[in-house]
Amino acid sequence: MLSSSASSTTCTLLVGSLIIALIALYRAALPKPIPGIPYDAASSRRLLGNVPAMLAHMSKSEGTFITYLTDLMDSLGSPIIQVFIRPFSRPLVILADFRESHDLMTRRKEFDRSQVVGDLFLGVAPNHHIRQKTNDAWKAQRRLIQDLMTPTFLHDVAAPAILKKVNLLMDLWRLKTRAARGRPWLAAADLNHMALDAISAFAFGAGFEHSAVKPDLDAVREQGHHVPSSIDEPMVFAKGQKDPLLQSILDLTHTIGEVQGHPAPRLMWAYVMRKPKVKRAAKAKDECLKRELSDAVQRFQSGDAKSKDLRSAVDQIILKERELAQIGGRAPDYYSGVLIDELFGFIFAGHETTSTTLCWGLKYLADNQQAQSSLREALWVHFVAAKAQGRSPSIGEITSSRIPYLEATMEEILRCAGAASFVDREVIVNTRILGYDIPKGTSVTSLTTGASMMRPALQVDESRRSATSQVSKKEGRHREWDASDISRFKPERWLVASGENGTTAFDATAGPQLAFGLGTRACYGKRLAYVEIKIFLTIMIWNFELLECPPALSGYQSNLNMTHEPKSCYVRLREVDSLGNRS
């Protein structure tokens, strides 16, 4: 047996070793700043880095992670900073400088998609192309869906299906407008449901039987309403029984909010995806997608449909998989995880970002009456036949139109909304940004509504910029917004003189905008988003006037979930007939 002194010595050694190990573990978990890049000194000494300061900011100011970052950049006086979010991990580099963001996304090969956004897709679409690095496998997977963004498919297949769903929302809002008698109501859910119906129609065809808007339309039509005595008190309308399948899609979409910002996203996904509600939703989603794929396969294999009979994204993907299989000398796999996740990626990402953008758009147009009036006038001037005939513009008229003020309004909504708050890239070889050495493996996050885009730019010594950025500046390829009105909603900033008769043209390069990212890894669904927004704004502004809501209902505070969404999106509407009469 060990003597008491030997036992005491052994115990002391064990305790000492444990203490040393814990100290070493603690030091390993502490933030390791990248030399030179500005950061919050107090956060660098905390195990949780910037998280406590961020939570305090959100609690005191009703802000978000993004407003915390912009405030920190202002206090540090730098367009590039580093923050510490996860123990044992590299700092996250934050960039709020459009010139440098544009340069690293479009001209420099030292950057690729980062794991940050890929982690958000892990639980619901693990095989989606957004999670892949830019390599041959990624290129092959993108070929599977590349034809979905062609003008022919978007205008001939997608747009008519989307218009049908927008018109259904207009029917709902006519009922609500008449019942409300000038009172506001909460519109966010309606827009979210319309966007879900629209993207489902894009994916599965206009004949897809499930609808998120229709149950609410039936409920409002069939049930009575309590009308508040005050004209400024919001109406509350009856809601219909949610479609089980579409509710499953919404449930899966909401899981993103549970994971976003979590220091251990993979562990969080493992927990979230084991919840009974989420498991049921995932099963319902998979069964729906496989059923729609199976129906399309049977139609094409039986000879009932040909390539010219495309009805949906499912049809297009089935044809593309068959074509790629023939080229590759393999059997087609119509039910692969890749096909299912690419389809679902369109649905859950597309509907959420679009609905958020439209929410912000309606707020901006209601609070900027001159811009709204100018947009309506531009629509009336362009769609002369529709106005003369007392009808809304047709889908052919909408998709073929080029209306500078409409395009400018769309671009300004995208600039101001910042539905996607950031665009991420990962450094794949050691490089430099604004004169600072950035090691391989570092994630760089460019803010979409930060300095130089929605706030005056922070000054940067030209010598610190990359060589390609300096050359671009000398060649006049970079423009900046006027700092005096950069924070205002102003569609006119996108218009330039186009002739001696005072006409204007839309200029997409008039100034900074990062809504969809840039370069090879820019948002794949960008063209679809533009089609959806164009159809919605045209039909909405043609049929309704957006009146200002009371101040208590028209604030610009936001939440950061899957997207940067307004905390409240109320509308107060007045009908406008096709002759311009208000009722």
N, C-alpha and C positions, 0 to 999 in steps of 0.2 A: 504493500500500500504506500501511496505517496505521503510524505510527511505534510503536516499542516503548512509549513513554510513553503514547500514545493508546490502545494495546491494553490497557495496564495499567489506565488510567483506566476504560475500558469494562468490563473484567473486575471492577474494584472496584465500579462502579455496579451491575452485574448481581448480584454477590454481596450487596451491601448491600440491593438491592431484594428479593432472595430472603429474606434474613434478616428484613427488615421484614414481608414477606408472611407468613412462617412465624410470626412473633410475633403478627401480627394474627389469623392463623388459630387459633393456640393460645389467644389471649384470647377469640376468638369461641366456641371449644369449651368454655371453662371454664364452670362453673355460674353462672347468673344468679339469685340468690335473689330471691324475692318479698319486698318490704319487710315487716318486722314478724313474719312467721311463723317460729317457732323452727326451727333446723336445726343440724346438726353442723358446726361452724366448720372443722374440719380437712378434711372432705369437700368443702367449698365451694372449697377451693384445689387440688383434684385434678382432672385431666382426666377421670378416670373417676368422679368424684363419690363417692357412697357405696358403689360396688361393691367396692373393696378392703376396706373395713370390714365389709361384709356377708359377703364370702367368709371373712374371718378369723373372724367370729362363727360361721359355719356349720362351719368346720373345728374350732374349739375346743369348741363346745358341742353338736355334732350338731343344730344348730337349722336353721331355714329363713328365708327372706326375711321371713315374717310374725313369727317370734319376734325377729328382728333389729329389726323396726319397733316391736314392743311394748317391747322393752328400751330402744330409743332414746327412745320417748315417755316412759318412766319416768325416764330420766336427764335429759331436758329438762323434765320436769314439765308436759307440755302434751298435751291431747287432740287437738291439731292441729299437725302438723309438715310440713316439706317435705323431700323427698329428691331426689338428683340421680343419675339412672340412665343417661341417654343424653346423650352429647356433642351440642352444638348444639340441644338440646331444652329445653323449659320444665321447671321442677321438677315433680315429682309431689307433690300435696298429699295427705297421709294424715290421715284423720279417724277417731277412736275415741270417738265420743260418740253414743249411740243417738238422743237427742232431736234433735240437729241433723241426723243422717243421715235420720231419719224425716221431718223437716220438708222437707229439700231434695228428697227423692224423691217426696213426696206432695202438697206444697202450693205449691212454688215452680216457676215456669216458666223460670227462668234456667239450667236444667240439662237435659241430654239424655244419651243413651247415648254413652259415650266410645269412642275408637278402640282402646283397650287390649284389650278383649275381642273386638272386631271383628277385630283383627289375628290373634287365635288361630284364627278360623274361616277366614281368608283362603285358605289352601291347600287345605282339604278341603271347604269349603262356602261359596264366595265369594258366592253369591246368597242366603244365608240372611238372614232378616229381622233377626237380631241385629246385623248390620253396618250397618243403615240408621238414619238419623236419624228422629225421630218426625214424619213428614210424611204426605201423602196416599198416596204410594207404599208406605210402610210399612203404613198402615192397609189398603190394598187387598190387600197380600200377607198380612196377618194374617187377613183374611176368608177366605182360601183354606183355612186350617187351624183356624178358630175352632170348628167343630163337633166337633173331636176331643176337646175338653175338656168337653163337656156331660156331665152325670150319666148320661144315657141311654146314650151311646156308651161311656163308661168302665165302667159297671156291666154293660151287656148284651153288649158286644163285647170290650172290652179285658180286663176282670177275669177271665172264664173262661179266656182264653188265658194270662194271667199265672199263674193258679192251677195250670194244667197244668204249667208250667215249674217252679214252686216245689215241686210234688209230686215231680217228677223229681229235684230236688236232695235232697229228703228221702229218696228211695230210695237215692241215693248215700251220704248220711250215715248211714243205718242200717247199710249194709255196712261203712263205715269205723268206726263206733262199735263194732260187734261184733268187728271185726278188731283194733282198737286196745286193747280191754280196759282202758279207763280211761286210756290215754295220749293226749296232745294231738297235734294235727296242724295243719298250715298250711291255713287256710281261705280266704285272700284270693282265690286263683285260682278256687275253686269258686263263691264269691259273685259274682265278676266274670263268670264264664261263665253263671251262672243269670240275672244281670241282663241280659246280652246276649241270651240266649234269650228272656227275658220281653219285652224291648223289640222284638225281632224278631217275636215273636208278635203284639204290638200293631200293628206296622207292616204285617206281611204275613199275619196270621191264624194261628190255632192249628195249621193244617195245614202250615205252613212246614216243609219237610223237613230243613233244616239245624239242627244242634244242637251247642252247645259242651260241654254236660254229658254227653250220651249216650255219646260215646267214652270218657270217664273212667269212667262207670258200668260199661261193658262191660269195660274194662281191670281195674278193681278186682274185678269179679265173676269174671273168668277167670284172673287171675294170683295167685300166692302172695305172701305178705308176710313180711318179716323183722320180728319183734316184739322191740324193744329190751328188755334185762333191767331197766332202770330204768323205773319207772312215770312218771317225769317227762321221760324222753327222748322227743322227738317221733317219731311214726311217719312214714314216707315211703311214699307209695302210688304205684303204677304210674299212668302217664298214657296216655290213648289218643291215637291219631293225630288231630291237630287238623283240623277241617273247613276246607278251603282257603278257602272264601268267608268264613267267620267269622274266620279268621286274617287275611284281608285287611282286614276291618273293624278288628280289634285293631291291626294294623300302622298303619293310618291314624290311629287314636286315639292311639297312642303318639307320633306325630309332633308332637302338641301339646306334649309335654314337651320336645322339642328346641327349640321356638320360644319357649316361655314364658320371659319374663325376658330374652330376647336384646335387645341395644340396637338392632338393626336387623332387626325381624321380617320385613319384606317381602323383604329380601335373603336372610334365612335360609330363608324359604319357597321362594324361587326355587331355592335349593340343595337343600333337602330333597325337593321334588317332582320333582327330576331323578334321584334315586336309583333304580336299576332296581327294587329291591324295592318302593318306594313307588309307582312308575309302574305296576307290575303290580297292586298292591293297588287303586289308583284305577280301573284299567280293569275289574277284577273287580267292584268296587262298582258302577260305572256300568252294566255289563252286567246285573247282578242287578236293580237298581232299574228299568231300562228293561223288563226281562223281566216283572217283577211288575206294572208299570204296564200293559204290553201285555195281559197276561192279564186284568186287571180291565176294561180297555176292551173287550176282545172279549166278556167275559161280559155286560156291560151293553148293548153294541150288538146282541148276538145275541138279546136278550130273555130269556136264561137267568137273569138276576138283576134284581131291582128294588131300590128304595131300602130296603125293609124287609129285604133279604137281605145287609146289610152284614156283612163278615167281618173287615175290617181297616181300618187307617188309609189304606191305598192305595185301597180302595173308596170311603171317605168323600171323599178328596181328588179322585178322578176325578169323582164326582157333583158336588162343589162347583165344580170347574173347568167342568164342562158347564153348570151353573146360571149361573155368573158370565159365561160366554161368551154365553149366551142374553140375559142382561140387557144386556150391553155390545154386542150386535150384531156379534159376531166369531166366528171359528171357534175351537173349543177347542184348546189346545196342551197335550196330555197328557204330552209328553216334554220340557218346557222345563227349563232349568237351575234355575229357581225351584222347580218341583215336586220335582226330584231332590234339591236341596240342603235343602229343608224336610224331606223324609223322612229324609235322612241325618243331618240335625241332631238329630232325635229319637233316632236310633240311637246315634250316637257320644257325644253329650253326655248323653243320658238314662241309658245303661247305666253310664257311668263314675261319674257323681255318685251314682246310687242304690247301686251296689256299695260305694263308699267309705263312704257313710252307714251301710249295713248292717254293714260291718266294724267301724266305731266302735261301733255299737249293740250288737253281740255282746260286744265288750270291756267296755263299761260294764255290761251286764247280768250278765256273769260275775263282775265285780268288785264288784257291788252285789246280793248275794244276796237281801236283803229286798225290793228293788224287783222283782227277777225273780219271787219267790214271790207278791208282791202282784199282779203282772200275770197270772200263771197262775191265781190264785184268782179274779180278776175275770173272766177268760175262762170258767172253769168255772161261775161263778154266772150269767153271761149266757147261755151256750149250753147250757142245761139239757137240751134234747132230744138234742143231739149227744153229750153226756157219758153220758146214760142209755142211748143206743144204741151206745156204744162206737165212735164214729167221729169224724173231724175235722169241724169246721163246714163247711157247704156254702158255695159262693160267694155264693149269695143271702143266706144268714145273715150272712156277713161284711160284704158291701157295705151291707146295710141296718142294721147294728148301730151303736149309739152307746154306747160303753163308756168312761166318763170316764177310767179309769186307763190304758186302751190309748191313748187320744188324748193323754193327758198324757205317757206314755212316748215316743210318737212325737215329740212336740214337744220334749221334753227331749233326745232323741237328736239331733235336728236342731240344737238350740241348741248342744250340746256338741261335736258332730262338726265343724262348720265345713267341710263338704266343699268348698263354694265359699268360699275364704278372704276374699274381698273382693267388694264391689259397686261398680262404677265409674260415674261420671257425668262429663260434660264441661260446663264453663261456656260458655254460648252468648252471654251478654252480661256485661259487667263486673258483679260482685256482691260481696257480703260474706258471710263465714262466721266466726262467733264474733268479730266485730269486725274482722276482717282483710280488706283489699281483695284480691279474687281476679280477675285479668284474664281476659278472654275467651280461650278456647282451652285453659285449664288443665284437666287431668284431676284429679278428686277421687276418691280411693279410700277407701271406708268399710270398716273391718275388721269381719268378722262374729263374731270371737271376741276382740275387743279389750276395752279398758276400757269399763265399763258393761254388758257382755254376759257375759263370762266372767272378768273381773277387776274389782275395785272401780273405780268411776268416778273420773276425774280432775276436780278441782273447776273449775267455770267460773262466773265472775261472771255473774249473771242478766242484767245490763244488756248483756252482749256478745252475747246470743242474739238471733235474729231476732224481729221483732214477732209473727209467726205462731206461733213456738215458745213465746213468753211467754204468748200468749193460750191456747194449748193447755194449758199447765201450770196456768194459773189456773182453767181449766174442768175440771181433774182428769182430763184425757185421757192423761196420761203416768204410767206406773208404773215403779218401779225395783226391781231385785232387792236383797235383803238382802245387804250386803257381806260379812257373816260366813260365808255359805255359797254365794256366787255361783259359785265354782269347782267346787262339788260336783255330781255327778250326782244329781238329786233330782226325780223326776217329780211329787211332791206339790206342788211350787211352782206347778203349773198348775191345781190343784184349789181350788175355793171351796165353802163351805157353800151348799147349795141348799134346805134345809128344816129343820124342827124335829126331824126323825127322824134327824138325823146323816148324811144322804146328801150326796154331793158332786157337783159338776158341773165339767166342763172349761171353763176360761176362756182362750181363745186370746190375750186381751189382758192376761194377768196380768203380763207383763213383756216386756223387750226380746228380740227374736229377728230375725235378718236372713238366715236361710238362703236365702231365695228372692228377696231384694230386696223393694222396695215400690213402689207406685205403678203408673203406666201401663206402665213398662218392667220390671216384676217378671218373674221367670222364668215363661215361658209354660207350661212343663210341670209346674207346681206340683201341680195336681190329680192328674195321672197319678202323680207321685212319691208322693203320699199314699196312693193306691190300692195301689201296689206295696208300700210299706212296711207298710201295714195287713195286707195278705194274708200277707206273709212273716212278720211278727212273730206273727200269730195262729197260723199253721200250725207255725212253728218252736217257739214256747213251748208249744204244745199237745202236741207230739210229743217234745220233748227238754228235758232240764235242762242248762243251761250250768254246768259246774263251773269252779272257779277253776283257772287255769293257773299253773305255777311262775313265780316272779318274773322269771326270765331270759327268759320268753316272753311276758310281759304288760306290757311297758313302753309308754309313751305317746309315744315319739319319733315324729316324722312326716317324711314326704317331701312336697315341694310339686312335683307334676308338673302334670297337667291339673287335678287336685284335691288337696286336703289329705288325704293318705292315711296310715294308720298304717304304720310301718316293718315291723311284724309283726302278723299277726292269726291267732293260734292259737285253736283251740277244743278243749275236753275235754268230751265229751258223755256223757249217760246217757239212755237211752230212757225215756219216760214214756208209758204207755198211756192210753187215753181214760178209764179209770176212776181215774187218778191213781196207778197203781202204777209204781214205778221198777224198772228191770232193768239 
